[in-house]
Amino acid sequence: MISRRTIRVKVMQTLYSITTFENMPAPAVQASLLQQHFDQPRRLLVHLLWLLTEILRYPEKY
């Protein structure tokens, strides 16, 4: 579950990213930036879980 604080941080990251552009991006681009900010922690979690399973499998292989 995503907390309110996490949502607030991700929205602020997106707003900051948008303000760094010279031209205001289209709303579709803004929405995709927000989606990317939400997907990054999810991908990190999946990668860390995969890494943990690989570490646990290591003694079985060798």
PDBQT receptor file of N, H, CA, C and O in Angstrom, charges set to zero:
ATOM      1  N   MET A   1       0.837  -1.174   0.000  1.00  0.00    +0.000 N 
ATOM      2  CA  MET A   1       0.000   0.000   0.000  1.00  0.00    +0.000 C 
ATOM      3  C   MET A   1       0.889   1.246   0.000  1.00  0.00    +0.000 C 
ATOM      4  O   MET A   1       1.919   1.291   0.672  1.00  0.00    +0.000 OA
ATOM      5  N   ILE A   2       0.480   2.228  -0.746  1.00  0.00    +0.000 N 
ATOM      6  H   ILE A   2      -0.357   2.192  -1.292  1.00  0.00    +0.000 HD
ATOM      7  CA  ILE A   2       1.248   3.463  -0.860  1.00  0.00    +0.000 C 
ATOM      8  C   ILE A   2       0.701   4.466   0.149  1.00  0.00    +0.000 C 
ATOM      9  O   ILE A   2      -0.502   4.717   0.206  1.00  0.00    +0.000 OA
ATOM     10  N   SER A   3       1.589   5.022   0.930  1.00  0.00    +0.000 N 
ATOM     11  H   SER A   3       2.567   4.818   0.883  1.00  0.00    +0.000 HD
ATOM     12  CA  SER A   3       1.161   5.985   1.942  1.00  0.00    +0.000 C 
ATOM     13  C   SER A   3       0.942   7.366   1.317  1.00  0.00    +0.000 C 
ATOM     14  O   SER A   3       1.391   7.640   0.204  1.00  0.00    +0.000 OA
ATOM     15  N   ARG A   4       0.263   8.200   2.038  1.00  0.00    +0.000 N 
ATOM     16  H   ARG A   4      -0.102   7.978   2.942  1.00  0.00    +0.000 HD
ATOM     17  CA  ARG A   4       0.027   9.567   1.564  1.00  0.00    +0.000 C 
ATOM     18  C   ARG A   4       1.336  10.321   1.408  1.00  0.00    +0.000 C 
ATOM     19  O   ARG A   4       1.499  11.118   0.484  1.00  0.00    +0.000 OA
ATOM     20  N   ARG A   5       2.255  10.066   2.306  1.00  0.00    +0.000 N 
ATOM     21  H   ARG A   5       2.122   9.419   3.057  1.00  0.00    +0.000 HD
ATOM     22  CA  ARG A   5       3.545  10.752   2.241  1.00  0.00    +0.000 C 
ATOM     23  C   ARG A   5       4.291  10.368   0.968  1.00  0.00    +0.000 C 
ATOM     24  O   ARG A   5       4.884  11.225   0.313  1.00  0.00    +0.000 OA
ATOM     25  N   THR A   6       4.263   9.098   0.619  1.00  0.00    +0.000 N 
ATOM     26  H   THR A   6       3.781   8.402   1.151  1.00  0.00    +0.000 HD
ATOM     27  CA  THR A   6       4.929   8.644  -0.601  1.00  0.00    +0.000 C 
ATOM     28  C   THR A   6       4.299   9.290  -1.830  1.00  0.00    +0.000 C 
ATOM     29  O   THR A   6       5.002   9.728  -2.740  1.00  0.00    +0.000 OA
ATOM     30  N   ILE A   7       2.979   9.346  -1.850  1.00  0.00    +0.000 N 
ATOM     31  H   ILE A   7       2.408   8.991  -1.110  1.00  0.00    +0.000 HD
ATOM     32  CA  ILE A   7       2.290   9.980  -2.976  1.00  0.00    +0.000 C 
ATOM     33  C   ILE A   7       2.682  11.447  -3.063  1.00  0.00    +0.000 C 
ATOM     34  O   ILE A   7       2.951  11.959  -4.150  1.00  0.00    +0.000 OA
ATOM     35  N   ARG A   8       2.714  12.116  -1.934  1.00  0.00    +0.000 N 
ATOM     36  H   ARG A   8       2.496  11.701  -1.051  1.00  0.00    +0.000 HD
ATOM     37  CA  ARG A   8       3.082  13.530  -1.897  1.00  0.00    +0.000 C 
ATOM     38  C   ARG A   8       4.500  13.737  -2.432  1.00  0.00    +0.000 C 
ATOM     39  O   ARG A   8       4.747  14.668  -3.199  1.00  0.00    +0.000 OA
ATOM     40  N   VAL A   9       5.417  12.879  -2.032  1.00  0.00    +0.000 N 
ATOM     41  H   VAL A   9       5.216  12.123  -1.409  1.00  0.00    +0.000 HD
ATOM     42  CA  VAL A   9       6.804  12.995  -2.496  1.00  0.00    +0.000 C 
ATOM     43  C   VAL A   9       6.887  12.771  -3.998  1.00  0.00    +0.000 C 
ATOM     44  O   VAL A   9       7.580  13.511  -4.695  1.00  0.00    +0.000 OA
ATOM     45  N   LYS A  10       6.194  11.769  -4.499  1.00  0.00    +0.000 N 
ATOM     46  H   LYS A  10       5.631  11.167  -3.933  1.00  0.00    +0.000 HD
ATOM     47  CA  LYS A  10       6.242  11.469  -5.933  1.00  0.00    +0.000 C 
ATOM     48  C   LYS A  10       5.641  12.606  -6.751  1.00  0.00    +0.000 C 
ATOM     49  O   LYS A  10       6.153  12.938  -7.820  1.00  0.00    +0.000 OA
ATOM     50  N   VAL A  11       4.565  13.202  -6.261  1.00  0.00    +0.000 N 
ATOM     51  H   VAL A  11       4.149  12.933  -5.392  1.00  0.00    +0.000 HD
ATOM     52  CA  VAL A  11       3.962  14.330  -6.974  1.00  0.00    +0.000 C 
ATOM     53  C   VAL A  11       4.918  15.521  -6.977  1.00  0.00    +0.000 C 
ATOM     54  O   VAL A  11       5.053  16.204  -7.992  1.00  0.00    +0.000 OA
ATOM     55  N   MET A  12       5.574  15.772  -5.860  1.00  0.00    +0.000 N 
ATOM     56  H   MET A  12       5.464  15.217  -5.035  1.00  0.00    +0.000 HD
ATOM     57  CA  MET A  12       6.531  16.879  -5.802  1.00  0.00    +0.000 C 
ATOM     58  C   MET A  12       7.726  16.618  -6.726  1.00  0.00    +0.000 C 
ATOM     59  O   MET A  12       8.233  17.550  -7.350  1.00  0.00    +0.000 OA
ATOM     60  N   GLN A  13       8.175  15.379  -6.819  1.00  0.00    +0.000 N 
ATOM     61  H   GLN A  13       7.763  14.621  -6.312  1.00  0.00    +0.000 HD
ATOM     62  CA  GLN A  13       9.253  15.043  -7.754  1.00  0.00    +0.000 C 
ATOM     63  C   GLN A  13       8.825  15.333  -9.186  1.00  0.00    +0.000 C 
ATOM     64  O   GLN A  13       9.596  15.872  -9.980  1.00  0.00    +0.000 OA
ATOM     65  N   THR A  14       7.592  14.969  -9.503  1.00  0.00    +0.000 N 
ATOM     66  H   THR A  14       6.966  14.531  -8.858  1.00  0.00    +0.000 HD
ATOM     67  CA  THR A  14       7.080  15.193 -10.853  1.00  0.00    +0.000 C 
ATOM     68  C   THR A  14       6.957  16.683 -11.141  1.00  0.00    +0.000 C 
ATOM     69  O   THR A  14       7.347  17.142 -12.215  1.00  0.00    +0.000 OA
ATOM     70  N   LEU A  15       6.419  17.436 -10.195  1.00  0.00    +0.000 N 
ATOM     71  H   LEU A  15       6.102  17.063  -9.323  1.00  0.00    +0.000 HD
ATOM     72  CA  LEU A  15       6.290  18.882 -10.396  1.00  0.00    +0.000 C 
ATOM     73  C   LEU A  15       7.652  19.536 -10.587  1.00  0.00    +0.000 C 
ATOM     74  O   LEU A  15       7.803  20.427 -11.424  1.00  0.00    +0.000 OA
ATOM     75  N   TYR A  16       8.634  19.105  -9.824  1.00  0.00    +0.000 N 
ATOM     76  H   TYR A  16       8.512  18.382  -9.144  1.00  0.00    +0.000 HD
ATOM     77  CA  TYR A  16       9.981  19.654  -9.990  1.00  0.00    +0.000 C 
ATOM     78  C   TYR A  16      10.542  19.289 -11.363  1.00  0.00    +0.000 C 
ATOM     79  O   TYR A  16      11.170  20.121 -12.018  1.00  0.00    +0.000 OA
ATOM     80  N   SER A  17      10.320  18.057 -11.798  1.00  0.00    +0.000 N 
ATOM     81  H   SER A  17       9.811  17.381 -11.266  1.00  0.00    +0.000 HD
ATOM     82  CA  SER A  17      10.803  17.638 -13.119  1.00  0.00    +0.000 C 
ATOM     83  C   SER A  17      10.169  18.474 -14.220  1.00  0.00    +0.000 C 
ATOM     84  O   SER A  17      10.832  18.856 -15.185  1.00  0.00    +0.000 OA
ATOM     85  N   ILE A  18       8.884  18.751 -14.067  1.00  0.00    +0.000 N 
ATOM     86  H   ILE A  18       8.346  18.441 -13.283  1.00  0.00    +0.000 HD
ATOM     87  CA  ILE A  18       8.172  19.528 -15.085  1.00  0.00    +0.000 C 
ATOM     88  C   ILE A  18       8.691  20.961 -15.125  1.00  0.00    +0.000 C 
ATOM     89  O   ILE A  18       8.810  21.544 -16.202  1.00  0.00    +0.000 OA
ATOM     90  N   THR A  19       8.999  21.532 -13.967  1.00  0.00    +0.000 N 
ATOM     91  H   THR A  19       8.902  21.058 -13.092  1.00  0.00    +0.000 HD
ATOM     92  CA  THR A  19       9.472  22.922 -13.952  1.00  0.00    +0.000 C 
ATOM     93  C   THR A  19      10.875  23.063 -14.528  1.00  0.00    +0.000 C 
ATOM     94  O   THR A  19      11.271  24.169 -14.898  1.00  0.00    +0.000 OA
ATOM     95  N   THR A  20      11.634  21.985 -14.614  1.00  0.00    +0.000 N 
ATOM     96  H   THR A  20      11.312  21.086 -14.314  1.00  0.00    +0.000 HD
ATOM     97  CA  THR A  20      12.978  22.074 -15.188  1.00  0.00    +0.000 C 
ATOM     98  C   THR A  20      12.960  22.091 -16.713  1.00  0.00    +0.000 C 
ATOM     99  O   THR A  20      13.962  22.439 -17.338  1.00  0.00    +0.000 OA
ATOM    100  N   PHE A  21      11.828  21.717 -17.321  1.00  0.00    +0.000 N 
ATOM    101  H   PHE A  21      11.015  21.434 -16.814  1.00  0.00    +0.000 HD
ATOM    102  CA  PHE A  21      11.706  21.787 -18.775  1.00  0.00    +0.000 C 
ATOM    103  C   PHE A  21      11.632  23.248 -19.206  1.00  0.00    +0.000 C 
ATOM    104  O   PHE A  21      11.096  24.089 -18.486  1.00  0.00    +0.000 OA
ATOM    105  N   GLU A  22      12.177  23.543 -20.390  1.00  0.00    +0.000 N 
ATOM    106  H   GLU A  22      12.613  22.860 -20.975  1.00  0.00    +0.000 HD
ATOM    107  CA  GLU A  22      12.076  24.911 -20.908  1.00  0.00    +0.000 C 
ATOM    108  C   GLU A  22      10.652  25.210 -21.348  1.00  0.00    +0.000 C 
ATOM    109  O   GLU A  22      10.121  26.282 -21.060  1.00  0.00    +0.000 OA
ATOM    110  N   ASN A  23      10.035  24.266 -22.043  1.00  0.00    +0.000 N 
ATOM    111  H   ASN A  23      10.466  23.394 -22.277  1.00  0.00    +0.000 HD
ATOM    112  CA  ASN A  23       8.646  24.416 -22.480  1.00  0.00    +0.000 C 
ATOM    113  C   ASN A  23       7.773  23.507 -21.639  1.00  0.00    +0.000 C 
ATOM    114  O   ASN A  23       8.198  22.424 -21.239  1.00  0.00    +0.000 OA
ATOM    115  N   MET A  24       6.565  23.940 -21.375  1.00  0.00    +0.000 N 
ATOM    116  H   MET A  24       6.219  24.820 -21.700  1.00  0.00    +0.000 HD
ATOM    117  CA  MET A  24       5.640  23.132 -20.583  1.00  0.00    +0.000 C 
ATOM    118  C   MET A  24       5.242  21.896 -21.391  1.00  0.00    +0.000 C 
ATOM    119  O   MET A  24       4.697  22.030 -22.486  1.00  0.00    +0.000 OA
ATOM    120  N   PRO A  25       5.507  20.687 -20.865  1.00  0.00    +0.000 N 
ATOM    121  CA  PRO A  25       5.151  19.477 -21.607  1.00  0.00    +0.000 C 
ATOM    122  C   PRO A  25       3.638  19.262 -21.627  1.00  0.00    +0.000 C 
ATOM    123  O   PRO A  25       2.896  19.827 -20.824  1.00  0.00    +0.000 OA
ATOM    124  N   ALA A  26       3.215  18.437 -22.558  1.00  0.00    +0.000 N 
ATOM    125  H   ALA A  26       3.817  17.978 -23.210  1.00  0.00    +0.000 HD
ATOM    126  CA  ALA A  26       1.795  18.117 -22.693  1.00  0.00    +0.000 C 
ATOM    127  C   ALA A  26       1.320  17.341 -21.466  1.00  0.00    +0.000 C 
ATOM    128  O   ALA A  26       2.124  16.708 -20.781  1.00  0.00    +0.000 OA
ATOM    129  N   PRO A  27       0.020  17.388 -21.189  1.00  0.00    +0.000 N 
ATOM    130  CA  PRO A  27      -0.500  16.642 -20.034  1.00  0.00    +0.000 C 
ATOM    131  C   PRO A  27      -0.195  15.151 -20.085  1.00  0.00    +0.000 C 
ATOM    132  O   PRO A  27      -0.004  14.523 -19.043  1.00  0.00    +0.000 OA
ATOM    133  N   ALA A  28      -0.149  14.580 -21.278  1.00  0.00    +0.000 N 
ATOM    134  H   ALA A  28      -0.305  15.090 -22.124  1.00  0.00    +0.000 HD
ATOM    135  CA  ALA A  28       0.170  13.154 -21.391  1.00  0.00    +0.000 C 
ATOM    136  C   ALA A  28       1.605  12.890 -20.939  1.00  0.00    +0.000 C 
ATOM    137  O   ALA A  28       1.880  11.869 -20.308  1.00  0.00    +0.000 OA
ATOM    138  N   VAL A  29       2.505  13.793 -21.253  1.00  0.00    +0.000 N 
ATOM    139  H   VAL A  29       2.282  14.622 -21.765  1.00  0.00    +0.000 HD
ATOM    140  CA  VAL A  29       3.900  13.657 -20.830  1.00  0.00    +0.000 C 
ATOM    141  C   VAL A  29       3.997  13.805 -19.319  1.00  0.00    +0.000 C 
ATOM    142  O   VAL A  29       4.751  13.084 -18.665  1.00  0.00    +0.000 OA
ATOM    143  N   GLN A  30       3.241  14.733 -18.772  1.00  0.00    +0.000 N 
ATOM    144  H   GLN A  30       2.630  15.319 -19.303  1.00  0.00    +0.000 HD
ATOM    145  CA  GLN A  30       3.238  14.929 -17.324  1.00  0.00    +0.000 C 
ATOM    146  C   GLN A  30       2.729  13.686 -16.606  1.00  0.00    +0.000 C 
ATOM    147  O   GLN A  30       3.283  13.278 -15.585  1.00  0.00    +0.000 OA
ATOM    148  N   ALA A  31       1.671  13.088 -17.146  1.00  0.00    +0.000 N 
ATOM    149  H   ALA A  31       1.221  13.419 -17.975  1.00  0.00    +0.000 HD
ATOM    150  CA  ALA A  31       1.125  11.872 -16.537  1.00  0.00    +0.000 C 
ATOM    151  C   ALA A  31       2.116  10.719 -16.638  1.00  0.00    +0.000 C 
ATOM    152  O   ALA A  31       2.231   9.916 -15.712  1.00  0.00    +0.000 OA
ATOM    153  N   SER A  32       2.830  10.634 -17.753  1.00  0.00    +0.000 N 
ATOM    154  H   SER A  32       2.736  11.287 -18.505  1.00  0.00    +0.000 HD
ATOM    155  CA  SER A  32       3.804   9.550 -17.891  1.00  0.00    +0.000 C 
ATOM    156  C   SER A  32       4.980   9.746 -16.931  1.00  0.00    +0.000 C 
ATOM    157  O   SER A  32       5.526   8.769 -16.421  1.00  0.00    +0.000 OA
ATOM    158  N   LEU A  33       5.373  10.992 -16.681  1.00  0.00    +0.000 N 
ATOM    159  H   LEU A  33       4.929  11.787 -17.095  1.00  0.00    +0.000 HD
ATOM    160  CA  LEU A  33       6.428  11.255 -15.699  1.00  0.00    +0.000 C 
ATOM    161  C   LEU A  33       5.998  10.808 -14.305  1.00  0.00    +0.000 C 
ATOM    162  O   LEU A  33       6.777  10.198 -13.573  1.00  0.00    +0.000 OA
ATOM    163  N   LEU A  34       4.763  11.114 -13.946  1.00  0.00    +0.000 N 
ATOM    164  H   LEU A  34       4.130  11.610 -14.540  1.00  0.00    +0.000 HD
ATOM    165  CA  LEU A  34       4.252  10.698 -12.643  1.00  0.00    +0.000 C 
ATOM    166  C   LEU A  34       4.215   9.178 -12.546  1.00  0.00    +0.000 C 
ATOM    167  O   LEU A  34       4.570   8.611 -11.512  1.00  0.00    +0.000 OA
ATOM    168  N   GLN A  35       3.786   8.520 -13.616  1.00  0.00    +0.000 N 
ATOM    169  H   GLN A  35       3.498   8.981 -14.455  1.00  0.00    +0.000 HD
ATOM    170  CA  GLN A  35       3.750   7.058 -13.617  1.00  0.00    +0.000 C 
ATOM    171  C   GLN A  35       5.151   6.477 -13.485  1.00  0.00    +0.000 C 
ATOM    172  O   GLN A  35       5.342   5.476 -12.794  1.00  0.00    +0.000 OA
ATOM    173  N   GLN A  36       6.127   7.090 -14.135  1.00  0.00    +0.000 N 
ATOM    174  H   GLN A  36       5.972   7.903 -14.696  1.00  0.00    +0.000 HD
ATOM    175  CA  GLN A  36       7.512   6.624 -14.010  1.00  0.00    +0.000 C 
ATOM    176  C   GLN A  36       8.007   6.753 -12.578  1.00  0.00    +0.000 C 
ATOM    177  O   GLN A  36       8.710   5.874 -12.080  1.00  0.00    +0.000 OA
ATOM    178  N   HIS A  37       7.643   7.848 -11.911  1.00  0.00    +0.000 N 
ATOM    179  H   HIS A  37       7.072   8.562 -12.315  1.00  0.00    +0.000 HD
ATOM    180  CA  HIS A  37       8.069   8.029 -10.524  1.00  0.00    +0.000 C 
ATOM    181  C   HIS A  37       7.434   6.988  -9.608  1.00  0.00    +0.000 C 
ATOM    182  O   HIS A  37       8.032   6.616  -8.598  1.00  0.00    +0.000 OA
ATOM    183  N   PHE A  38       6.239   6.511  -9.940  1.00  0.00    +0.000 N 
ATOM    184  H   PHE A  38       5.754   6.813 -10.760  1.00  0.00    +0.000 HD
ATOM    185  CA  PHE A  38       5.618   5.458  -9.141  1.00  0.00    +0.000 C 
ATOM    186  C   PHE A  38       6.177   4.082  -9.483  1.00  0.00    +0.000 C 
ATOM    187  O   PHE A  38       6.208   3.199  -8.625  1.00  0.00    +0.000 OA
ATOM    188  N   ASP A  39       6.621   3.888 -10.726  1.00  0.00    +0.000 N 
ATOM    189  H   ASP A  39       6.596   4.605 -11.422  1.00  0.00    +0.000 HD
ATOM    190  CA  ASP A  39       7.132   2.582 -11.147  1.00  0.00    +0.000 C 
ATOM    191  C   ASP A  39       8.555   2.317 -10.669  1.00  0.00    +0.000 C 
ATOM    192  O   ASP A  39       8.921   1.160 -10.462  1.00  0.00    +0.000 OA
ATOM    193  N   GLN A  40       9.354   3.343 -10.490  1.00  0.00    +0.000 N 
ATOM    194  H   GLN A  40       9.057   4.283 -10.658  1.00  0.00    +0.000 HD
ATOM    195  CA  GLN A  40      10.748   3.151 -10.090  1.00  0.00    +0.000 C 
ATOM    196  C   GLN A  40      10.894   2.412  -8.763  1.00  0.00    +0.000 C 
ATOM    197  O   GLN A  40      11.680   1.467  -8.698  1.00  0.00    +0.000 OA
ATOM    198  N   PRO A  41      10.184   2.786  -7.705  1.00  0.00    +0.000 N 
ATOM    199  CA  PRO A  41      10.329   2.028  -6.451  1.00  0.00    +0.000 C 
ATOM    200  C   PRO A  41       9.822   0.593  -6.576  1.00  0.00    +0.000 C 
ATOM    201  O   PRO A  41      10.351  -0.316  -5.936  1.00  0.00    +0.000 OA
ATOM    202  N   ARG A  42       8.809   0.396  -7.392  1.00  0.00    +0.000 N 
ATOM    203  H   ARG A  42       8.379   1.134  -7.913  1.00  0.00    +0.000 HD
ATOM    204  CA  ARG A  42       8.276  -0.949  -7.595  1.00  0.00    +0.000 C 
ATOM    205  C   ARG A  42       9.317  -1.835  -8.269  1.00  0.00    +0.000 C 
ATOM    206  O   ARG A  42       9.508  -2.987  -7.882  1.00  0.00    +0.000 OA
ATOM    207  N   ARG A  43       9.994  -1.283  -9.289  1.00  0.00    +0.000 N 
ATOM    208  H   ARG A  43       9.839  -0.347  -9.604  1.00  0.00    +0.000 HD
ATOM    209  CA  ARG A  43      11.047  -2.049  -9.959  1.00  0.00    +0.000 C 
ATOM    210  C   ARG A  43      12.210  -2.336  -9.022  1.00  0.00    +0.000 C 
ATOM    211  O   ARG A  43      12.801  -3.415  -9.072  1.00  0.00    +0.000 OA
ATOM    212  N   LEU A  44      12.535  -1.384  -8.178  1.00  0.00    +0.000 N 
ATOM    213  H   LEU A  44      12.054  -0.508  -8.138  1.00  0.00    +0.000 HD
ATOM    214  CA  LEU A  44      13.602  -1.588  -7.206  1.00  0.00    +0.000 C 
ATOM    215  C   LEU A  44      13.235  -2.697  -6.229  1.00  0.00    +0.000 C 
ATOM    216  O   LEU A  44      14.073  -3.537  -5.902  1.00  0.00    +0.000 OA
ATOM    217  N   LEU A  45      11.998  -2.705  -5.762  1.00  0.00    +0.000 N 
ATOM    218  H   LEU A  45      11.317  -2.022  -6.028  1.00  0.00    +0.000 HD
ATOM    219  CA  LEU A  45      11.551  -3.753  -4.847  1.00  0.00    +0.000 C 
ATOM    220  C   LEU A  45      11.630  -5.127  -5.503  1.00  0.00    +0.000 C 
ATOM    221  O   LEU A  45      12.101  -6.084  -4.888  1.00  0.00    +0.000 OA
ATOM    222  N   VAL A  46      11.177  -5.227  -6.738  1.00  0.00    +0.000 N 
ATOM    223  H   VAL A  46      10.795  -4.450  -7.238  1.00  0.00    +0.000 HD
ATOM    224  CA  VAL A  46      11.235  -6.500  -7.450  1.00  0.00    +0.000 C 
ATOM    225  C   VAL A  46      12.682  -6.954  -7.606  1.00  0.00    +0.000 C 
ATOM    226  O   VAL A  46      12.991  -8.131  -7.421  1.00  0.00    +0.000 OA
ATOM    227  N   HIS A  47      13.560  -6.029  -7.944  1.00  0.00    +0.000 N 
ATOM    228  H   HIS A  47      13.309  -5.073  -8.095  1.00  0.00    +0.000 HD
ATOM    229  CA  HIS A  47      14.973  -6.379  -8.111  1.00  0.00    +0.000 C 
ATOM    230  C   HIS A  47      15.584  -6.838  -6.789  1.00  0.00    +0.000 C 
ATOM    231  O   HIS A  47      16.335  -7.813  -6.762  1.00  0.00    +0.000 OA
ATOM    232  N   LEU A  48      15.275  -6.154  -5.706  1.00  0.00    +0.000 N 
ATOM    233  H   LEU A  48      14.665  -5.362  -5.728  1.00  0.00    +0.000 HD
ATOM    234  CA  LEU A  48      15.819  -6.545  -4.407  1.00  0.00    +0.000 C 
ATOM    235  C   LEU A  48      15.301  -7.912  -3.966  1.00  0.00    +0.000 C 
ATOM    236  O   LEU A  48      16.043  -8.700  -3.379  1.00  0.00    +0.000 OA
ATOM    237  N   LEU A  49      14.037  -8.192  -4.246  1.00  0.00    +0.000 N 
ATOM    238  H   LEU A  49      13.434  -7.552  -4.722  1.00  0.00    +0.000 HD
ATOM    239  CA  LEU A  49      13.499  -9.514  -3.915  1.00  0.00    +0.000 C 
ATOM    240  C   LEU A  49      14.166 -10.596  -4.753  1.00  0.00    +0.000 C 
ATOM    241  O   LEU A  49      14.470 -11.677  -4.247  1.00  0.00    +0.000 OA
ATOM    242  N   TRP A  50      14.395 -10.311  -6.035  1.00  0.00    +0.000 N 
ATOM    243  H   TRP A  50      14.149  -9.434  -6.446  1.00  0.00    +0.000 HD
ATOM    244  CA  TRP A  50      15.094 -11.271  -6.887  1.00  0.00    +0.000 C 
ATOM    245  C   TRP A  50      16.504 -11.518  -6.360  1.00  0.00    +0.000 C 
ATOM    246  O   TRP A  50      16.957 -12.660  -6.288  1.00  0.00    +0.000 OA
ATOM    247  N   LEU A  51      17.198 -10.433  -5.990  1.00  0.00    +0.000 N 
ATOM    248  H   LEU A  51      16.830  -9.505  -6.049  1.00  0.00    +0.000 HD
ATOM    249  CA  LEU A  51      18.554 -10.558  -5.470  1.00  0.00    +0.000 C 
ATOM    250  C   LEU A  51      18.578 -11.389  -4.190  1.00  0.00    +0.000 C 
ATOM    251  O   LEU A  51      19.473 -12.212  -4.002  1.00  0.00    +0.000 OA
ATOM    252  N   LEU A  52      17.614 -11.180  -3.322  1.00  0.00    +0.000 N 
ATOM    253  H   LEU A  52      16.887 -10.511  -3.475  1.00  0.00    +0.000 HD
ATOM    254  CA  LEU A  52      17.534 -11.951  -2.088  1.00  0.00    +0.000 C 
ATOM    255  C   LEU A  52      17.338 -13.436  -2.379  1.00  0.00    +0.000 C 
ATOM    256  O   LEU A  52      17.963 -14.279  -1.736  1.00  0.00    +0.000 OA
ATOM    257  N   THR A  53      16.485 -13.761  -3.333  1.00  0.00    +0.000 N 
ATOM    258  H   THR A  53      15.978 -13.076  -3.856  1.00  0.00    +0.000 HD
ATOM    259  CA  THR A  53      16.283 -15.177  -3.666  1.00  0.00    +0.000 C 
ATOM    260  C   THR A  53      17.543 -15.786  -4.274  1.00  0.00    +0.000 C 
ATOM    261  O   THR A  53      17.855 -16.949  -4.016  1.00  0.00    +0.000 OA
ATOM    262  N   GLU A  54      18.268 -15.009  -5.078  1.00  0.00    +0.000 N 
ATOM    263  H   GLU A  54      18.015 -14.065  -5.287  1.00  0.00    +0.000 HD
ATOM    264  CA  GLU A  54      19.514 -15.520  -5.653  1.00  0.00    +0.000 C 
ATOM    265  C   GLU A  54      20.563 -15.760  -4.573  1.00  0.00    +0.000 C 
ATOM    266  O   GLU A  54      21.311 -16.736  -4.639  1.00  0.00    +0.000 OA
ATOM    267  N   ILE A  55      20.621 -14.893  -3.601  1.00  0.00    +0.000 N 
ATOM    268  H   ILE A  55      20.013 -14.101  -3.548  1.00  0.00    +0.000 HD
ATOM    269  CA  ILE A  55      21.564 -15.078  -2.494  1.00  0.00    +0.000 C 
ATOM    270  C   ILE A  55      21.206 -16.328  -1.701  1.00  0.00    +0.000 C 
ATOM    271  O   ILE A  55      22.091 -17.074  -1.281  1.00  0.00    +0.000 OA
ATOM    272  N   LEU A  56      19.933 -16.556  -1.497  1.00  0.00    +0.000 N 
ATOM    273  H   LEU A  56      19.214 -15.950  -1.838  1.00  0.00    +0.000 HD
ATOM    274  CA  LEU A  56      19.509 -17.741  -0.753  1.00  0.00    +0.000 C 
ATOM    275  C   LEU A  56      19.728 -19.030  -1.544  1.00  0.00    +0.000 C 
ATOM    276  O   LEU A  56      19.928 -20.089  -0.950  1.00  0.00    +0.000 OA
ATOM    277  N   ARG A  57      19.695 -18.954  -2.868  1.00  0.00    +0.000 N 
ATOM    278  H   ARG A  57      19.534 -18.093  -3.351  1.00  0.00    +0.000 HD
ATOM    279  CA  ARG A  57      19.921 -20.137  -3.704  1.00  0.00    +0.000 C 
ATOM    280  C   ARG A  57      21.403 -20.455  -3.877  1.00  0.00    +0.000 C 
ATOM    281  O   ARG A  57      21.753 -21.581  -4.230  1.00  0.00    +0.000 OA
ATOM    282  N   TYR A  58      22.259 -19.500  -3.640  1.00  0.00    +0.000 N 
ATOM    283  H   TYR A  58      21.975 -18.585  -3.354  1.00  0.00    +0.000 HD
ATOM    284  CA  TYR A  58      23.692 -19.673  -3.863  1.00  0.00    +0.000 C 
ATOM    285  C   TYR A  58      24.267 -20.883  -3.128  1.00  0.00    +0.000 C 
ATOM    286  O   TYR A  58      24.997 -21.659  -3.746  1.00  0.00    +0.000 OA
ATOM    287  N   PRO A  59      23.975 -21.081  -1.839  1.00  0.00    +0.000 N 
ATOM    288  CA  PRO A  59      24.546 -22.260  -1.159  1.00  0.00    +0.000 C 
ATOM    289  C   PRO A  59      24.054 -23.592  -1.736  1.00  0.00    +0.000 C 
ATOM    290  O   PRO A  59      24.757 -24.600  -1.663  1.00  0.00    +0.000 OA
ATOM    291  N   GLU A  60      22.868 -23.593  -2.299  1.00  0.00    +0.000 N 
ATOM    292  H   GLU A  60      22.297 -22.774  -2.358  1.00  0.00    +0.000 HD
ATOM    293  CA  GLU A  60      22.346 -24.827  -2.883  1.00  0.00    +0.000 C 
ATOM    294  C   GLU A  60      23.089 -25.197  -4.162  1.00  0.00    +0.000 C 
ATOM    295  O   GLU A  60      23.250 -26.378  -4.471  1.00  0.00    +0.000 OA
ATOM    296  N   LYS A  61      23.540 -24.194  -4.901  1.00  0.00    +0.000 N 
ATOM    297  H   LYS A  61      23.409 -23.234  -4.650  1.00  0.00    +0.000 HD
ATOM    298  CA  LYS A  61      24.228 -24.444  -6.162  1.00  0.00    +0.000 C 
ATOM    299  C   LYS A  61      25.659 -24.923  -5.944  1.00  0.00    +0.000 C 
ATOM    300  O   LYS A  61      26.153 -25.745  -6.716  1.00  0.00    +0.000 OA
ATOM    301  N   TYR A  62      26.337 -24.426  -4.908  1.00  0.00    +0.000 N 
ATOM    302  H   TYR A  62      25.937 -23.758  -4.281  1.00  0.00    +0.000 HD
ATOM    303  CA  TYR A  62      27.762 -24.707  -4.750  1.00  0.00    +0.000 C 
ATOM    304  C   TYR A  62      28.041 -25.410  -3.476  1.00  0.00    +0.000 C 
ATOM    305  O   TYR A  62      29.195 -25.723  -3.183  1.00  0.00    +0.000 OA
TER     306      TYR A  62
